[in-house]
Amino acid sequence: MTKKVSCLIVDDESVARGIIATHLSKINTVDVVALCKNAIEAFNFLNTNSVDLIFLDINMPEISGISFAKSINKNVKVIFTTAYRDYAVEGFDLQAVDYLLKPISFERLFIAVNRFFELRSTSIPRNPNSDDTNNFVFIRSNRRMVKVEFNSILYIESYSDYIKIYRNSLDSNAKIESIVTRETISAIEAKLPKADFLRIHRSYIVKLSKIESFTNEEITLNGKALPISRSYKKEVLQLLEGF
């Protein structure tokens, strides 16, 4: 028998907790182990219990969901819930599995749970004794798993709840093609070889070998200028100027 995913619901609104719990009760691979009304209660629960997945409201009193997510074990996955759309970008920058806008329908929650299972199935550690290092990754796009070779990637752009991977086209009649997938930029970053790729902005990752030129403000590759954000500037310039 497959082990169920243990799930914690954290929301200061009892109605919201009830709706999520009711939705999850329809999914037989998920087990709701606790419902907490604030981050402190959730923190105390996690001190003595472990979970696989947390449905976490962002806008809570005293300690916000964003602050709480930064403090928990990174192996615990988070699906953020909120009534405020403006929190989406920050939520995804914390490698959230998904971001659900209230009121949450069962259909939308079901997509989020499926996404959790998809991410978990790709998080298989490589045997450290093996010399077989993959030079590609499989990406779900248009209901298919598409093979993307790292060497073909030019850059990756984030659009909050999905990303576009720009790569050299397999079609000889086109120079560049893009692959769209429902994944956060932080999640795809974790799958890339760190020595070959560089995060320059919360919305952009570039392939180092494809960089044509750079300034203090932007990087150019394949004739396209991409911005370097202030939060990444120091690290980016130190690395590039060191070549």
Buried (B, 14 or more C-beta within 10 A) or exposed (E): EEEBBBBBBBBBBEEBBEBBBEBBEEBEEBBBBBBBBBBBBBBEBBEEEEBBBBBBBBBBEEBBBBEBBEEBEEEBBBBBBBBEEEBBBBBBBBBBBBBBBBEBEBEEBBEBBEBBEBBBEBEEEEEEEEEEEEEEBEBBBEEEEEEBEBEBBBBBBBEBBBBBBBBBEEEEEEEEEBBEBBBBBBBBBEBBEEEBBBBBBBBBBBBBEBBEEBEEEBBBBEEEEBBBBEEBBEEBBEEBEEE
